[in-house]
Amino acid sequence: YNKTWAEYLHGFEIGEWHWWLGLENILAFNQMGHRTIVLCIVLDSGNFAWEFRHENFTVNEASSGFSFTSDFKSNISYGPYPMSTLYTPEDIIRMSQGVPFSSPDIDRDNDINSCAALHGAGWWFNNCAAGQDLNPLGFLPSVMNEPTEYNRLLIPGVKTDDREFVNNFESFLLIFVD
């Protein structure tokens, strides 16, 4: 979502029943001891397609740009949706670890370009190489006015351009489970 740093810092609504919690709130929640996250790909039926579990999720202070670390624990697939052979489920978060959060108006990634501006969303972007970074706030190819390899929904290891996946995708969730 093409939002400002302040909006990513404090949080915003993404339509009915979905929110970006906000970097300050994610940090506060983490500091209260919540260190296990599950990233879920949800279909329009309400069913999950995949769950990716990470433990020891630790968000760093604002001075680090809210960078984070985590340990991949497991993944569960609930359907026949194709996985990419180029990346693995561990890559979903691994490539973003230790990287400051960037928004379209505040560039903190490791690329000469602003990945957040190219992707049209804020995230812990490492570099702007298409397909290497997670862009869960990107657009599905079917709803983009001008699709590019950057501003579409990107989930390393998942073929997000697969027709069946695109037709059934609803959302990408990041949930604290403890």
Biotite code that builds the C-alpha atoms (Angstrom):
import biotite.structure as struc

atoms = struc.array([
    struc.Atom([0.000, 0.000, 0.000], chain_id="A", res_id=1, res_name="TYR", atom_name="CA", element="C"),
    struc.Atom([1.419, 3.282, -1.088], chain_id="A", res_id=2, res_name="ASN", atom_name="CA", element="C"),
    struc.Atom([1.408, 4.903, 2.361], chain_id="A", res_id=3, res_name="LYS", atom_name="CA", element="C"),
    struc.Atom([3.735, 7.314, 4.134], chain_id="A", res_id=4, res_name="THR", atom_name="CA", element="C"),
    struc.Atom([6.326, 6.426, 6.749], chain_id="A", res_id=5, res_name="TRP", atom_name="CA", element="C"),
    struc.Atom([4.055, 7.916, 9.423], chain_id="A", res_id=6, res_name="ALA", atom_name="CA", element="C"),
    struc.Atom([1.199, 5.640, 8.340], chain_id="A", res_id=7, res_name="GLU", atom_name="CA", element="C"),
    struc.Atom([3.435, 2.561, 8.412], chain_id="A", res_id=8, res_name="TYR", atom_name="CA", element="C"),
    struc.Atom([4.739, 3.686, 11.798], chain_id="A", res_id=9, res_name="LEU", atom_name="CA", element="C"),
    struc.Atom([1.310, 4.088, 13.430], chain_id="A", res_id=10, res_name="HIS", atom_name="CA", element="C"),
    struc.Atom([-0.804, 1.614, 11.431], chain_id="A", res_id=11, res_name="GLY", atom_name="CA", element="C"),
    struc.Atom([-3.761, 1.845, 9.080], chain_id="A", res_id=12, res_name="PHE", atom_name="CA", element="C"),
    struc.Atom([-6.831, -0.041, 7.955], chain_id="A", res_id=13, res_name="GLU", atom_name="CA", element="C"),
    struc.Atom([-6.612, -2.102, 4.765], chain_id="A", res_id=14, res_name="ILE", atom_name="CA", element="C"),
    struc.Atom([-10.299, -2.587, 4.185], chain_id="A", res_id=15, res_name="GLY", atom_name="CA", element="C"),
    struc.Atom([-12.775, -4.423, 6.322], chain_id="A", res_id=16, res_name="GLU", atom_name="CA", element="C"),
    struc.Atom([-11.156, -6.765, 8.877], chain_id="A", res_id=17, res_name="TRP", atom_name="CA", element="C"),
    struc.Atom([-7.546, -6.173, 7.794], chain_id="A", res_id=18, res_name="HIS", atom_name="CA", element="C"),
    struc.Atom([-5.007, -3.751, 9.223], chain_id="A", res_id=19, res_name="TRP", atom_name="CA", element="C"),
    struc.Atom([-1.364, -2.900, 9.128], chain_id="A", res_id=20, res_name="TRP", atom_name="CA", element="C"),
    struc.Atom([-0.669, -2.921, 12.881], chain_id="A", res_id=21, res_name="LEU", atom_name="CA", element="C"),
    struc.Atom([2.067, -0.294, 12.681], chain_id="A", res_id=22, res_name="GLY", atom_name="CA", element="C"),
    struc.Atom([5.786, -0.625, 13.328], chain_id="A", res_id=23, res_name="LEU", atom_name="CA", element="C"),
    struc.Atom([5.562, 0.919, 16.801], chain_id="A", res_id=24, res_name="GLU", atom_name="CA", element="C"),
    struc.Atom([2.788, -1.508, 17.759], chain_id="A", res_id=25, res_name="ASN", atom_name="CA", element="C"),
    struc.Atom([4.643, -4.493, 16.291], chain_id="A", res_id=26, res_name="ILE", atom_name="CA", element="C"),
    struc.Atom([7.691, -3.518, 18.362], chain_id="A", res_id=27, res_name="LEU", atom_name="CA", element="C"),
    struc.Atom([5.598, -3.064, 21.524], chain_id="A", res_id=28, res_name="ALA", atom_name="CA", element="C"),
    struc.Atom([3.830, -6.389, 20.991], chain_id="A", res_id=29, res_name="PHE", atom_name="CA", element="C"),
    struc.Atom([7.183, -8.087, 20.455], chain_id="A", res_id=30, res_name="ASN", atom_name="CA", element="C"),
    struc.Atom([8.668, -6.489, 23.579], chain_id="A", res_id=31, res_name="GLN", atom_name="CA", element="C"),
    struc.Atom([5.765, -7.924, 25.603], chain_id="A", res_id=32, res_name="MET", atom_name="CA", element="C"),
    struc.Atom([7.161, -11.374, 24.764], chain_id="A", res_id=33, res_name="GLY", atom_name="CA", element="C"),
    struc.Atom([5.279, -12.303, 21.601], chain_id="A", res_id=34, res_name="HIS", atom_name="CA", element="C"),
    struc.Atom([8.008, -13.932, 19.504], chain_id="A", res_id=35, res_name="ARG", atom_name="CA", element="C"),
    struc.Atom([6.317, -16.510, 17.294], chain_id="A", res_id=36, res_name="THR", atom_name="CA", element="C"),
    struc.Atom([4.715, -15.393, 14.063], chain_id="A", res_id=37, res_name="ILE", atom_name="CA", element="C"),
    struc.Atom([2.812, -17.268, 11.409], chain_id="A", res_id=38, res_name="VAL", atom_name="CA", element="C"),
    struc.Atom([2.579, -15.884, 7.909], chain_id="A", res_id=39, res_name="LEU", atom_name="CA", element="C"),
    struc.Atom([-0.601, -17.141, 6.241], chain_id="A", res_id=40, res_name="CYS", atom_name="CA", element="C"),
    struc.Atom([-1.764, -17.023, 2.667], chain_id="A", res_id=41, res_name="ILE", atom_name="CA", element="C"),
    struc.Atom([-5.556, -16.905, 2.805], chain_id="A", res_id=42, res_name="VAL", atom_name="CA", element="C"),
    struc.Atom([-7.909, -17.824, -0.023], chain_id="A", res_id=43, res_name="LEU", atom_name="CA", element="C"),
    struc.Atom([-11.220, -16.116, -0.749], chain_id="A", res_id=44, res_name="ASP", atom_name="CA", element="C"),
    struc.Atom([-13.004, -19.124, 0.740], chain_id="A", res_id=45, res_name="SER", atom_name="CA", element="C"),
    struc.Atom([-11.428, -18.221, 4.094], chain_id="A", res_id=46, res_name="GLY", atom_name="CA", element="C"),
    struc.Atom([-9.211, -21.306, 3.968], chain_id="A", res_id=47, res_name="ASN", atom_name="CA", element="C"),
    struc.Atom([-5.441, -21.111, 4.267], chain_id="A", res_id=48, res_name="PHE", atom_name="CA", element="C"),
    struc.Atom([-3.277, -22.131, 1.307], chain_id="A", res_id=49, res_name="ALA", atom_name="CA", element="C"),
    struc.Atom([-0.008, -22.022, 3.292], chain_id="A", res_id=50, res_name="TRP", atom_name="CA", element="C"),
    struc.Atom([1.283, -21.266, 6.776], chain_id="A", res_id=51, res_name="GLU", atom_name="CA", element="C"),
    struc.Atom([4.894, -20.335, 7.415], chain_id="A", res_id=52, res_name="PHE", atom_name="CA", element="C"),
    struc.Atom([5.894, -20.408, 11.090], chain_id="A", res_id=53, res_name="ARG", atom_name="CA", element="C"),
    struc.Atom([8.827, -18.412, 12.467], chain_id="A", res_id=54, res_name="HIS", atom_name="CA", element="C"),
    struc.Atom([10.068, -18.464, 16.052], chain_id="A", res_id=55, res_name="GLU", atom_name="CA", element="C"),
    struc.Atom([12.347, -16.082, 17.947], chain_id="A", res_id=56, res_name="ASN", atom_name="CA", element="C"),
    struc.Atom([10.916, -13.181, 15.931], chain_id="A", res_id=57, res_name="PHE", atom_name="CA", element="C"),
    struc.Atom([12.632, -10.099, 17.324], chain_id="A", res_id=58, res_name="THR", atom_name="CA", element="C"),
    struc.Atom([11.999, -6.544, 16.157], chain_id="A", res_id=59, res_name="VAL", atom_name="CA", element="C"),
    struc.Atom([14.739, -4.005, 16.851], chain_id="A", res_id=60, res_name="ASN", atom_name="CA", element="C"),
    struc.Atom([14.298, -0.414, 18.028], chain_id="A", res_id=61, res_name="GLU", atom_name="CA", element="C"),
    struc.Atom([13.311, 2.472, 15.771], chain_id="A", res_id=62, res_name="ALA", atom_name="CA", element="C"),
    struc.Atom([16.958, 3.568, 15.474], chain_id="A", res_id=63, res_name="SER", atom_name="CA", element="C"),
    struc.Atom([17.606, 0.349, 13.493], chain_id="A", res_id=64, res_name="SER", atom_name="CA", element="C"),
    struc.Atom([14.654, 1.090, 11.218], chain_id="A", res_id=65, res_name="GLY", atom_name="CA", element="C"),
    struc.Atom([12.660, -1.647, 12.979], chain_id="A", res_id=66, res_name="PHE", atom_name="CA", element="C"),
    struc.Atom([14.837, -4.368, 11.450], chain_id="A", res_id=67, res_name="SER", atom_name="CA", element="C"),
    struc.Atom([14.108, -7.902, 12.658], chain_id="A", res_id=68, res_name="PHE", atom_name="CA", element="C"),
    struc.Atom([15.473, -11.416, 12.981], chain_id="A", res_id=69, res_name="THR", atom_name="CA", element="C"),
    struc.Atom([13.670, -14.760, 13.196], chain_id="A", res_id=70, res_name="SER", atom_name="CA", element="C"),
    struc.Atom([14.191, -18.505, 12.897], chain_id="A", res_id=71, res_name="ASP", atom_name="CA", element="C"),
    struc.Atom([12.231, -20.463, 10.301], chain_id="A", res_id=72, res_name="PHE", atom_name="CA", element="C"),
    struc.Atom([10.391, -23.339, 11.969], chain_id="A", res_id=73, res_name="LYS", atom_name="CA", element="C"),
    struc.Atom([8.022, -24.980, 9.481], chain_id="A", res_id=74, res_name="SER", atom_name="CA", element="C"),
    struc.Atom([5.630, -24.572, 6.611], chain_id="A", res_id=75, res_name="ASN", atom_name="CA", element="C"),
    struc.Atom([2.322, -26.265, 5.895], chain_id="A", res_id=76, res_name="ILE", atom_name="CA", element="C"),
    struc.Atom([0.663, -26.399, 2.486], chain_id="A", res_id=77, res_name="SER", atom_name="CA", element="C"),
    struc.Atom([-3.097, -26.850, 2.367], chain_id="A", res_id=78, res_name="TYR", atom_name="CA", element="C"),
    struc.Atom([-3.627, -27.081, -1.343], chain_id="A", res_id=79, res_name="GLY", atom_name="CA", element="C"),
    struc.Atom([-2.325, -27.930, -4.771], chain_id="A", res_id=80, res_name="PRO", atom_name="CA", element="C"),
    struc.Atom([-0.999, -24.452, -5.494], chain_id="A", res_id=81, res_name="TYR", atom_name="CA", element="C"),
    struc.Atom([2.403, -24.571, -7.161], chain_id="A", res_id=82, res_name="PRO", atom_name="CA", element="C"),
    struc.Atom([5.543, -23.569, -5.327], chain_id="A", res_id=83, res_name="MET", atom_name="CA", element="C"),
    struc.Atom([8.418, -21.976, -7.161], chain_id="A", res_id=84, res_name="SER", atom_name="CA", element="C"),
    struc.Atom([11.554, -24.056, -7.547], chain_id="A", res_id=85, res_name="THR", atom_name="CA", element="C"),
    struc.Atom([13.716, -20.935, -7.321], chain_id="A", res_id=86, res_name="LEU", atom_name="CA", element="C"),
    struc.Atom([13.015, -20.165, -3.651], chain_id="A", res_id=87, res_name="TYR", atom_name="CA", element="C"),
    struc.Atom([11.963, -22.067, -0.550], chain_id="A", res_id=88, res_name="THR", atom_name="CA", element="C"),
    struc.Atom([9.519, -21.139, 2.232], chain_id="A", res_id=89, res_name="PRO", atom_name="CA", element="C"),
    struc.Atom([12.479, -20.156, 4.413], chain_id="A", res_id=90, res_name="GLU", atom_name="CA", element="C"),
    struc.Atom([13.255, -17.405, 1.905], chain_id="A", res_id=91, res_name="ASP", atom_name="CA", element="C"),
    struc.Atom([9.990, -15.589, 2.603], chain_id="A", res_id=92, res_name="ILE", atom_name="CA", element="C"),
    struc.Atom([11.471, -13.882, 5.645], chain_id="A", res_id=93, res_name="ILE", atom_name="CA", element="C"),
    struc.Atom([15.168, -14.739, 5.413], chain_id="A", res_id=94, res_name="ARG", atom_name="CA", element="C"),
    struc.Atom([15.861, -12.210, 2.666], chain_id="A", res_id=95, res_name="MET", atom_name="CA", element="C"),
    struc.Atom([14.361, -9.395, 4.753], chain_id="A", res_id=96, res_name="SER", atom_name="CA", element="C"),
    struc.Atom([16.139, -10.097, 8.041], chain_id="A", res_id=97, res_name="GLN", atom_name="CA", element="C"),
    struc.Atom([18.378, -7.378, 9.412], chain_id="A", res_id=98, res_name="GLY", atom_name="CA", element="C"),
    struc.Atom([17.088, -4.862, 6.880], chain_id="A", res_id=99, res_name="VAL", atom_name="CA", element="C"),
    struc.Atom([15.445, -1.592, 7.962], chain_id="A", res_id=100, res_name="PRO", atom_name="CA", element="C"),
    struc.Atom([11.803, -1.037, 7.011], chain_id="A", res_id=101, res_name="PHE", atom_name="CA", element="C"),
    struc.Atom([11.255, 1.200, 3.976], chain_id="A", res_id=102, res_name="SER", atom_name="CA", element="C"),
    struc.Atom([8.173, 3.093, 2.855], chain_id="A", res_id=103, res_name="SER", atom_name="CA", element="C"),
    struc.Atom([7.633, 4.786, -0.504], chain_id="A", res_id=104, res_name="PRO", atom_name="CA", element="C"),
    struc.Atom([8.692, 8.118, 1.035], chain_id="A", res_id=105, res_name="ASP", atom_name="CA", element="C"),
    struc.Atom([11.575, 6.791, 3.225], chain_id="A", res_id=106, res_name="ILE", atom_name="CA", element="C"),
    struc.Atom([14.158, 4.628, 1.408], chain_id="A", res_id=107, res_name="ASP", atom_name="CA", element="C"),
    struc.Atom([16.263, 2.432, 3.718], chain_id="A", res_id=108, res_name="ARG", atom_name="CA", element="C"),
    struc.Atom([16.836, -0.654, 1.557], chain_id="A", res_id=109, res_name="ASP", atom_name="CA", element="C"),
    struc.Atom([20.174, -1.943, 0.234], chain_id="A", res_id=110, res_name="ASN", atom_name="CA", element="C"),
    struc.Atom([19.504, -0.989, -3.375], chain_id="A", res_id=111, res_name="ASP", atom_name="CA", element="C"),
    struc.Atom([20.387, 2.136, -5.327], chain_id="A", res_id=112, res_name="ILE", atom_name="CA", element="C"),
    struc.Atom([16.670, 2.435, -6.163], chain_id="A", res_id=113, res_name="ASN", atom_name="CA", element="C"),
    struc.Atom([13.826, 2.818, -3.689], chain_id="A", res_id=114, res_name="SER", atom_name="CA", element="C"),
    struc.Atom([12.324, -0.674, -3.536], chain_id="A", res_id=115, res_name="CYS", atom_name="CA", element="C"),
    struc.Atom([9.273, 0.571, -1.621], chain_id="A", res_id=116, res_name="ALA", atom_name="CA", element="C"),
    struc.Atom([8.557, 3.174, -4.306], chain_id="A", res_id=117, res_name="ALA", atom_name="CA", element="C"),
    struc.Atom([9.041, 0.569, -7.066], chain_id="A", res_id=118, res_name="LEU", atom_name="CA", element="C"),
    struc.Atom([6.888, -2.006, -5.253], chain_id="A", res_id=119, res_name="HIS", atom_name="CA", element="C"),
    struc.Atom([4.253, 0.567, -4.301], chain_id="A", res_id=120, res_name="GLY", atom_name="CA", element="C"),
    struc.Atom([4.269, -0.611, -0.676], chain_id="A", res_id=121, res_name="ALA", atom_name="CA", element="C"),
    struc.Atom([6.299, -0.513, 2.498], chain_id="A", res_id=122, res_name="GLY", atom_name="CA", element="C"),
    struc.Atom([8.238, -3.538, 3.733], chain_id="A", res_id=123, res_name="TRP", atom_name="CA", element="C"),
    struc.Atom([11.642, -4.753, 4.887], chain_id="A", res_id=124, res_name="TRP", atom_name="CA", element="C"),
    struc.Atom([13.001, -4.742, 1.327], chain_id="A", res_id=125, res_name="PHE", atom_name="CA", element="C"),
    struc.Atom([16.578, -5.895, 0.888], chain_id="A", res_id=126, res_name="ASN", atom_name="CA", element="C"),
    struc.Atom([17.063, -5.199, -2.795], chain_id="A", res_id=127, res_name="ASN", atom_name="CA", element="C"),
    struc.Atom([14.807, -4.499, -5.737], chain_id="A", res_id=128, res_name="CYS", atom_name="CA", element="C"),
    struc.Atom([15.525, -7.637, -7.757], chain_id="A", res_id=129, res_name="ALA", atom_name="CA", element="C"),
    struc.Atom([12.130, -8.830, -8.938], chain_id="A", res_id=130, res_name="ALA", atom_name="CA", element="C"),
    struc.Atom([10.989, -11.948, -7.153], chain_id="A", res_id=131, res_name="GLY", atom_name="CA", element="C"),
    struc.Atom([13.640, -11.890, -4.443], chain_id="A", res_id=132, res_name="GLN", atom_name="CA", element="C"),
    struc.Atom([11.831, -9.758, -1.890], chain_id="A", res_id=133, res_name="ASP", atom_name="CA", element="C"),
    struc.Atom([8.544, -10.412, -0.189], chain_id="A", res_id=134, res_name="LEU", atom_name="CA", element="C"),
    struc.Atom([5.906, -7.854, -1.202], chain_id="A", res_id=135, res_name="ASN", atom_name="CA", element="C"),
    struc.Atom([2.759, -9.036, 0.585], chain_id="A", res_id=136, res_name="PRO", atom_name="CA", element="C"),
    struc.Atom([1.160, -5.625, 0.210], chain_id="A", res_id=137, res_name="LEU", atom_name="CA", element="C"),
    struc.Atom([1.533, -5.638, -3.564], chain_id="A", res_id=138, res_name="GLY", atom_name="CA", element="C"),
    struc.Atom([-1.227, -6.068, -6.085], chain_id="A", res_id=139, res_name="PHE", atom_name="CA", element="C"),
    struc.Atom([-2.494, -9.169, -7.809], chain_id="A", res_id=140, res_name="LEU", atom_name="CA", element="C"),
    struc.Atom([-1.761, -9.081, -11.547], chain_id="A", res_id=141, res_name="PRO", atom_name="CA", element="C"),
    struc.Atom([-5.498, -9.086, -12.278], chain_id="A", res_id=142, res_name="SER", atom_name="CA", element="C"),
    struc.Atom([-6.138, -5.778, -10.475], chain_id="A", res_id=143, res_name="VAL", atom_name="CA", element="C"),
    struc.Atom([-3.156, -3.733, -11.596], chain_id="A", res_id=144, res_name="MET", atom_name="CA", element="C"),
    struc.Atom([-3.673, -0.968, -14.132], chain_id="A", res_id=145, res_name="ASN", atom_name="CA", element="C"),
    struc.Atom([-0.072, -1.164, -15.244], chain_id="A", res_id=146, res_name="GLU", atom_name="CA", element="C"),
    struc.Atom([1.428, -4.431, -14.036], chain_id="A", res_id=147, res_name="PRO", atom_name="CA", element="C"),
    struc.Atom([5.144, -4.473, -13.468], chain_id="A", res_id=148, res_name="THR", atom_name="CA", element="C"),
    struc.Atom([7.442, -7.099, -12.069], chain_id="A", res_id=149, res_name="GLU", atom_name="CA", element="C"),
    struc.Atom([7.775, -4.969, -8.923], chain_id="A", res_id=150, res_name="TYR", atom_name="CA", element="C"),
    struc.Atom([4.359, -3.747, -7.792], chain_id="A", res_id=151, res_name="ASN", atom_name="CA", element="C"),
    struc.Atom([2.603, -7.106, -7.912], chain_id="A", res_id=152, res_name="ARG", atom_name="CA", element="C"),
    struc.Atom([2.126, -9.434, -4.968], chain_id="A", res_id=153, res_name="LEU", atom_name="CA", element="C"),
    struc.Atom([5.465, -11.190, -4.434], chain_id="A", res_id=154, res_name="LEU", atom_name="CA", element="C"),
    struc.Atom([5.959, -14.148, -2.115], chain_id="A", res_id=155, res_name="ILE", atom_name="CA", element="C"),
    struc.Atom([9.287, -15.931, -2.678], chain_id="A", res_id=156, res_name="PRO", atom_name="CA", element="C"),
    struc.Atom([8.660, -19.612, -3.240], chain_id="A", res_id=157, res_name="GLY", atom_name="CA", element="C"),
    struc.Atom([5.010, -19.127, -4.264], chain_id="A", res_id=158, res_name="VAL", atom_name="CA", element="C"),
    struc.Atom([3.899, -18.751, -7.872], chain_id="A", res_id=159, res_name="LYS", atom_name="CA", element="C"),
    struc.Atom([1.688, -15.714, -7.366], chain_id="A", res_id=160, res_name="THR", atom_name="CA", element="C"),
    struc.Atom([1.043, -15.414, -11.084], chain_id="A", res_id=161, res_name="ASP", atom_name="CA", element="C"),
    struc.Atom([-0.550, -18.877, -11.283], chain_id="A", res_id=162, res_name="ASP", atom_name="CA", element="C"),
    struc.Atom([-4.110, -18.389, -12.611], chain_id="A", res_id=163, res_name="ARG", atom_name="CA", element="C"),
    struc.Atom([-5.781, -20.594, -9.989], chain_id="A", res_id=164, res_name="GLU", atom_name="CA", element="C"),
    struc.Atom([-3.870, -18.893, -7.179], chain_id="A", res_id=165, res_name="PHE", atom_name="CA", element="C"),
    struc.Atom([-4.724, -15.400, -8.472], chain_id="A", res_id=166, res_name="VAL", atom_name="CA", element="C"),
    struc.Atom([-8.401, -16.295, -8.828], chain_id="A", res_id=167, res_name="ASN", atom_name="CA", element="C"),
    struc.Atom([-8.596, -17.620, -5.252], chain_id="A", res_id=168, res_name="ASN", atom_name="CA", element="C"),
    struc.Atom([-6.233, -15.327, -3.323], chain_id="A", res_id=169, res_name="PHE", atom_name="CA", element="C"),
    struc.Atom([-7.684, -13.093, -0.594], chain_id="A", res_id=170, res_name="GLU", atom_name="CA", element="C"),
    struc.Atom([-4.929, -11.885, 1.707], chain_id="A", res_id=171, res_name="SER", atom_name="CA", element="C"),
    struc.Atom([-1.539, -12.391, 3.288], chain_id="A", res_id=172, res_name="PHE", atom_name="CA", element="C"),
    struc.Atom([-1.568, -12.325, 7.090], chain_id="A", res_id=173, res_name="LEU", atom_name="CA", element="C"),
    struc.Atom([1.206, -11.939, 9.623], chain_id="A", res_id=174, res_name="LEU", atom_name="CA", element="C"),
    struc.Atom([-0.097, -13.210, 12.961], chain_id="A", res_id=175, res_name="ILE", atom_name="CA", element="C"),
    struc.Atom([1.539, -13.299, 16.389], chain_id="A", res_id=176, res_name="PHE", atom_name="CA", element="C"),
    struc.Atom([0.616, -16.669, 17.902], chain_id="A", res_id=177, res_name="VAL", atom_name="CA", element="C"),
    struc.Atom([2.102, -16.416, 21.391], chain_id="A", res_id=178, res_name="ASP", atom_name="CA", element="C"),
])
